[in-house]
């Protein structure tokens, strides 16, 4: 099982990737989560669980399950 580490109120680390919670959209009233690693942007998801699944999927496709 991989561990999600909360660094601050809006920032998490999961398997070496940073997941940041963005400010709430005033129109849709929903938050988004931005995924990055070493200064590279890997996309935006609409839930923390989706961001975690995106990281898992990227690592599985890349064959890098060691993280």
Long-range contacts (C-beta under 8 A, 24 or more apart in sequence): 2-56, 4-48, 4-52, 12-48, 14-51, 14-52, 14-55, 15-55, 15-56, 15-59, 15-67, 16-67, 17-42, 17-55, 19-48, 19-51, 19-52, 19-55, 21-48
